[in-house]
Amino acid sequence: MTKLRLAIVGAGPAGIYAADILLKHERAFEVSIDLFEQLPAPYGLVRYGVAPDHPRIKGIVNALREVLDSGDIRVFGNVRYGTDITLDDLKRHYNAVIFSTGAVRDAPLEMPGIDAHGSYGAADFVSWYDGHPDVPREWPLEAQSVAVIGNGNVALDVARMLAKHPEDLLPTEVPDNVYAGLQASPVTDVHVFGRRGPMQVKFTPLELRELGELRDVDMIVHEEDFDYDPASRDAITSNKQLTVIDRIFTQWRARETGSASRRLHLHFYARPVEVLTTDGAVSGFRYERTEPDGQGGVRGTGEFREVEVSALYRAVGYFGSPLDGIPFDERHGVIPNHEGQ
C-alpha cells in the first residue's frame, strides 16, 4: 500500500483536527503525520487564548489529547518554521504540507493615538493572563478606568478579567503572577465600546450572562441604546441567540446599581475616533455616536463624546502572520487559497 508522508505546521485545534480527519478518512493509502509546533506544548489558542475561568472551553484539550494519544501522529515541539525547519526541508521529506499556524496577533485599528503608552492589543493581554511563554510575566495594570474596543467574545473576556475580583479566580488555573498582577490593579471602571447596536453584537449569550454574574460589579447599560429599529426587533424574533441576549439586557436594565465597588459599562452605537493622550499616554477615548442605517449597518450622527480612561485595549479581531516562502494576503491576513489549497 502506498504511504503518504504529511507535515502539519501548527499543533493547535485546526492542525490536530486536520490530522484526525485524515486518519479517519477512508483511503487507498497509508498516511504518516508529523505535527510541528513552535511552542513547547500543543493545543494553540485552547491553551493560550481561553480565559482561565472558562474551564468548559479549555476542556476541549481532552478531545485533542485523545487524537494525539492515538499513536498515529508524531508531535515535535519547540520547532520554529522558517529557522528550525524550512519550506525546502518540508518539500524534501513530505508529500504534502498543511499550514495551520492560526492568527495570534491583533488586527490593526487605525486612529490617532492608538500607539500611545497604555494602549494595548487584546491578544497580548490574553497571552499574558494565560501564561504564554513568549510574553513577559509582568503586565502594567495601573489604570482606574479602562476602555475595551470591540463587541466579540475576546472583548468580553478582557473586560471580565479586568473587572473581576482576583480572588474569584483562585479556583481556576490562573497563573500566580497573573493573580498577583490583577490583585494590585486599581481598576474601578471598565468601558466596552461597540460600533453597532446591542442586537448586532458578535459575542455569545453565555459570555454575556457571565458578565452579569460577577461579584461586586455593577452592569451599566444606557437606555438610549435600546430604542430598537425594525431590523433589530425582527432579529430578536427570528434568532434564538439574540432573543436570549435581549432577555439578559432587559434584566440588567431593571437592576439597581450604585452599591458595587466596580462597574462594567457597555456602550453601543460608538464608533472609535481617537485615543486622547496627555504627555504621550492614554488619557481618554473619543467616539462618534452612530445610528442604524436601515440596511444592517450604521452611520455617523455627527455627535462626538469622550470618556476619561487611562488604558485602552483593542479587541477587533485576530490577524494572521506571514510565513517564509509562502504567499500572504496582507489585507485579510491569510494564505491566499482556493477551497483551502
Helices and strands as residue ranges (DSSP letters): E 3-9, H 13-24, E 30-36, H 44-48, H 55-58, H 60-68, E 73-76, H 87-93, E 96-99, E 103-106, E 119-121, H 122-129, E 145-149, H 153-163, G 166-169, H 176-183, E 189-193, H 205-212, E 217-220, G 223-226, H 230-238, H 240-253, E 262-267, E 270-278, E 281-292, E 298-307, E 311-314, E 318-320
